[in-house]
């Protein structure tokens, strides 16, 4: 690696990515572990119904799924992190290898309960970053015409949580018209799009989950760790 023209770089900490580096290593044999979050507490919540349809599809594709019920989850920082619902959510996040986030659009934005769930997921738990390198699919339901405000906002949050947000997404307009009396989604292009999104999520999860540590290994963090180690080793004895 020629680093002579890079005076600000520490060559000893620089990695040159290669295909072999990406592909080497063990491959998990268990089913992809996917956590699904929805953003409404209504008795007939269309974001929950869409999420349940997504979970059925994921199970049919060989994944293992968990749905988190946000009822009883306190507002962020209104309770201690030891609250049972907060612990349940955080345990599920750590268990998962990918996630689905689905929220209704309210006043042009995601709902408060959707944001509350994400706000309770910390960027770090001790030395563990519970969302870094995990996959994410984003969806929304609309009471009226189709909009993409929520999925765009969820993408920003996914990036902030250092997740691998897949390219495809779903927005279901007039969601109340898309379900039958048994609360199952009717055949439509909107249903087909959800199939596409879940299929893509499983594929990305299979590609990423065993390589997330390598994919999220960063020069700046290696440099910071090396400097901290040097400072600790070279400090004077007290």
C-alpha positions as CSV (number, residue, x, y, z in Angstrom):
1,X,0.0,0.0,0.0
2,X,1.6,3.3,-1.1
3,X,0.9,5.9,1.5
4,X,3.8,8.3,0.8
5,X,1.5,11.0,-0.4
6,X,-0.8,10.7,2.7
7,X,1.2,12.4,5.5
8,X,-1.9,12.6,7.8
9,X,-2.4,8.8,7.6
10,X,-1.0,6.2,10.0
11,X,-0.2,3.3,7.6
12,X,0.0,0.8,10.4
13,X,-3.8,1.3,11.1
14,X,-4.9,1.5,7.5
15,X,-6.8,-1.4,6.0
16,X,-7.0,-2.1,2.3
17,X,-10.3,-3.9,1.8
18,X,-10.3,-6.9,-0.5
19,X,-12.8,-9.5,-1.6
20,X,-11.0,-12.1,0.4
21,X,-11.2,-10.1,3.6
22,X,-15.0,-9.7,3.1
23,X,-15.7,-13.3,2.3
24,X,-13.4,-15.0,4.8
25,X,-14.8,-16.2,8.1
26,X,-17.5,-18.6,9.4
27,X,-21.1,-18.5,8.2
28,X,-24.0,-18.7,10.6
29,X,-26.3,-21.7,10.2
30,X,-29.3,-20.3,12.1
31,X,-32.3,-18.5,10.6
32,X,-31.9,-14.8,10.2
33,X,-33.2,-13.1,13.4
34,X,-35.5,-10.1,12.5
35,X,-37.2,-7.7,14.9
36,X,-40.3,-5.8,13.8
37,X,-41.4,-2.5,15.3
38,X,-44.7,-0.7,14.5
39,X,-45.9,2.7,15.5
40,X,-49.5,2.7,16.7
41,X,-51.5,1.6,19.7
42,X,-54.9,1.5,18.1
43,X,-57.0,-1.6,18.5
44,X,-57.0,-2.0,14.7
45,X,-53.6,-0.6,13.9
46,X,-52.8,-0.8,10.3
47,X,-49.1,-0.4,10.9
48,X,-49.3,-3.4,13.1
49,X,-51.3,-5.3,10.5
50,X,-48.8,-4.5,7.8
51,X,-46.0,-5.6,10.2
52,X,-47.8,-8.9,10.9
53,X,-48.1,-9.5,7.2
54,X,-44.4,-8.8,6.9
55,X,-43.6,-11.2,9.7
56,X,-45.6,-14.0,8.0
57,X,-43.6,-13.4,4.8
58,X,-40.3,-13.4,6.6
59,X,-41.2,-16.7,8.4
60,X,-42.1,-18.2,5.0
61,X,-38.7,-17.1,3.7
62,X,-36.9,-18.9,6.5
63,X,-36.4,-16.1,9.0
64,X,-37.1,-16.1,12.7
65,X,-39.2,-13.1,13.8
66,X,-40.1,-11.2,16.9
67,X,-42.7,-8.4,17.1
68,X,-42.4,-5.8,19.9
69,X,-45.7,-4.5,21.4
70,X,-45.0,-0.9,22.3
71,X,-48.0,-0.7,24.7
72,X,-46.7,0.3,28.1
73,X,-43.4,1.6,26.8
74,X,-42.7,4.9,28.7
75,X,-41.5,8.1,26.9
76,X,-37.8,8.3,26.5
77,X,-36.1,9.3,29.8
78,X,-39.5,9.4,31.7
79,X,-38.4,6.2,33.4
80,X,-35.2,4.5,34.2
81,X,-33.7,2.1,31.6
82,X,-34.5,-0.7,34.0
83,X,-38.2,-0.4,33.1
84,X,-39.4,-3.9,32.0
85,X,-40.6,-2.7,28.6
86,X,-37.4,-0.9,27.9
87,X,-35.4,-4.0,28.9
88,X,-37.7,-6.1,26.7
89,X,-37.0,-3.9,23.7
90,X,-33.3,-3.7,24.3
91,X,-33.0,-7.5,24.7
92,X,-34.8,-8.0,21.4
93,X,-32.6,-5.4,19.6
94,X,-29.5,-7.3,20.8
95,X,-31.0,-10.6,19.7
96,X,-31.8,-9.4,16.3
97,X,-29.6,-9.3,13.2
98,X,-32.0,-7.0,11.3
99,X,-35.1,-5.0,11.8
100,X,-38.3,-3.7,10.2
101,X,-39.7,-0.3,11.2
102,X,-43.3,0.5,10.2
103,X,-45.1,3.7,11.2
104,X,-48.3,5.5,10.3
105,X,-47.9,9.0,9.0
106,X,-49.3,11.6,11.4
107,X,-49.0,15.3,10.8
108,X,-46.5,14.6,8.0
109,X,-44.2,12.6,10.3
110,X,-43.8,9.3,12.1
111,X,-45.8,8.8,15.3
112,X,-44.5,9.6,18.8
113,X,-44.6,5.9,19.8
114,X,-42.4,5.0,16.8
115,X,-39.9,7.6,17.7
116,X,-40.0,6.6,21.4
117,X,-39.1,3.0,20.5
118,X,-36.1,4.2,18.5
119,X,-35.1,6.7,21.2
120,X,-34.9,3.9,23.8
121,X,-32.4,2.0,21.6
122,X,-29.0,3.4,22.7
123,X,-26.1,3.9,20.4
124,X,-24.0,1.9,22.8
125,X,-24.5,-0.5,25.7
126,X,-21.2,-0.7,27.4
127,X,-18.8,-1.7,24.7
128,X,-21.6,-3.1,22.5
129,X,-23.3,-1.0,19.8
130,X,-26.7,-2.8,19.6
131,X,-27.7,-1.6,16.1
132,X,-24.4,-1.1,14.3
133,X,-24.1,-3.2,11.1
134,X,-27.6,-4.7,11.4
135,X,-30.0,-4.5,8.4
136,X,-33.1,-2.4,8.3
137,X,-36.2,-2.2,6.2
138,X,-38.5,0.8,6.5
139,X,-42.3,1.0,5.8
140,X,-45.2,3.3,6.4
141,X,-49.0,3.3,6.2
142,X,-51.0,6.4,5.2
143,X,-54.6,7.3,5.9
144,X,-54.9,9.1,2.6
145,X,-52.8,9.5,-0.5
146,X,-49.4,7.9,-0.7
147,X,-46.5,9.7,1.0
148,X,-42.9,9.0,1.7
149,X,-42.3,11.4,4.6
150,X,-42.0,8.6,7.2
151,X,-39.8,6.2,5.3
152,X,-37.5,9.1,4.5
153,X,-37.3,10.0,8.2
154,X,-36.8,6.4,9.2
155,X,-33.9,6.2,6.8
156,X,-32.2,9.2,8.5
157,X,-32.7,7.4,11.9
158,X,-31.4,4.1,10.6
159,X,-28.2,5.8,9.3
160,X,-27.8,7.6,12.6
161,X,-28.1,4.2,14.3
162,X,-25.4,2.9,11.9
163,X,-27.7,0.4,10.3
164,X,-27.5,-1.0,6.8
165,X,-30.8,0.3,5.4
166,X,-31.9,-1.7,2.3
167,X,-32.7,0.3,-0.9
168,X,-36.3,-0.9,-1.2
169,X,-39.2,0.4,0.9
170,X,-43.0,0.3,1.2
171,X,-45.6,3.0,1.6
172,X,-49.3,1.9,1.7
173,X,-51.8,4.6,0.9
174,X,-55.4,4.4,2.3
175,X,-54.4,1.5,4.4
176,X,-57.9,1.0,5.7
177,X,-58.9,-0.1,2.2
178,X,-56.2,-2.7,1.9
179,X,-57.4,-5.2,4.5
180,X,-60.3,-7.6,4.6
181,X,-62.7,-8.3,7.5
182,X,-60.2,-10.9,8.9
183,X,-57.5,-8.2,9.0
184,X,-55.5,-9.8,6.2
185,X,-54.0,-7.7,3.4
186,X,-55.8,-7.9,0.1
187,X,-53.9,-8.8,-3.1
188,X,-52.5,-5.6,-4.7
189,X,-49.3,-4.0,-6.0
190,X,-48.8,-2.7,-2.4
191,X,-48.8,-6.2,-1.0
192,X,-46.4,-7.2,-3.8
193,X,-44.0,-4.4,-2.8
194,X,-44.0,-5.6,0.8
195,X,-43.0,-9.1,-0.5
196,X,-40.2,-7.4,-2.4
197,X,-39.0,-5.5,0.6
198,X,-39.0,-8.6,2.9
199,X,-37.2,-10.7,0.3
200,X,-34.6,-8.0,0.0
201,X,-34.2,-7.7,3.7
202,X,-33.6,-11.4,4.1
203,X,-31.0,-11.4,1.3
204,X,-29.1,-8.4,2.8
205,X,-29.2,-9.9,6.3
206,X,-27.7,-13.1,5.0
207,X,-25.0,-11.2,3.3
208,X,-24.2,-8.8,6.1
209,X,-24.8,-10.5,9.5
210,X,-21.6,-12.6,9.6
211,X,-19.4,-9.7,8.2
212,X,-20.8,-6.8,10.2
213,X,-17.8,-6.5,12.5
214,X,-15.5,-6.3,9.5
215,X,-17.8,-3.9,7.6
216,X,-18.0,-1.5,10.5
217,X,-14.3,-1.7,11.5
218,X,-13.2,2.0,11.0
219,X,-9.8,3.6,10.7
220,X,-10.7,6.5,13.1
221,X,-11.8,4.1,15.8
222,X,-8.7,1.9,15.4
223,X,-6.6,5.1,15.7
224,X,-8.5,6.2,18.8
225,X,-8.1,2.8,20.4
226,X,-4.3,2.7,19.5
227,X,-3.8,6.2,21.1
228,X,-5.7,5.2,24.2
229,X,-3.7,2.0,24.6
230,X,-0.4,3.9,24.1
231,X,-1.4,6.5,26.7
232,X,-2.3,3.8,29.2
233,X,0.9,1.7,28.6
234,X,3.2,4.7,28.7
235,X,1.7,6.5,31.7
236,X,4.0,6.9,34.7
237,X,3.5,4.5,37.6
238,X,1.8,6.1,40.7
